[in-house]
Amino acid sequence: MSNLVELEKRFENAIEKLELALASNHMERTSESSKEKEQTMMESHDNIDDLLVKIDKLERASKSDANEIDKLVRKLKEIFELVDD
């Protein structure tokens, strides 16, 4: 009978250790998951910043292109006006 009680206590101890190990493992996974989410958010933020910079460059380039097109149109109008005279 005492062997049975001793075996039961060992079994209970083993279950407690297993539960602690599983809880610790779950906490590590949760921590890793939080770190991954934070890293993803930081990368997303960096990507958004990069996109905003690229958009700004494209806007400036398009304004510059529009100005150049306007200059060419004015020159063409001048040329056509000179030809018509």
C-alpha positions, 0 to 999 in steps of 0.5 A: 500500500505504501508503494502505491501512495509513493507512486501516486505522489511521484505521479502528482509531482511529475504532473506538477512539473509537466504543468509548470513546463507547459505554462513556461513554454506557453509564456515563452511562445506568448512573449515570442509572439509579442516580439514578432508582432512588435517587429512586424509593426516596426517593419510596417511603420518603416515600409510606410515611411519609405512609401511616403518618401517615395510618394513625395519624390514622385510628386516633386518629380511630377511637378518638375515634369509638369513645369517642363511640359508647360515650358515646351508648350509655351515654346511651341505656341511661340513657334506657331505664332511666328510661323502664322505671322 
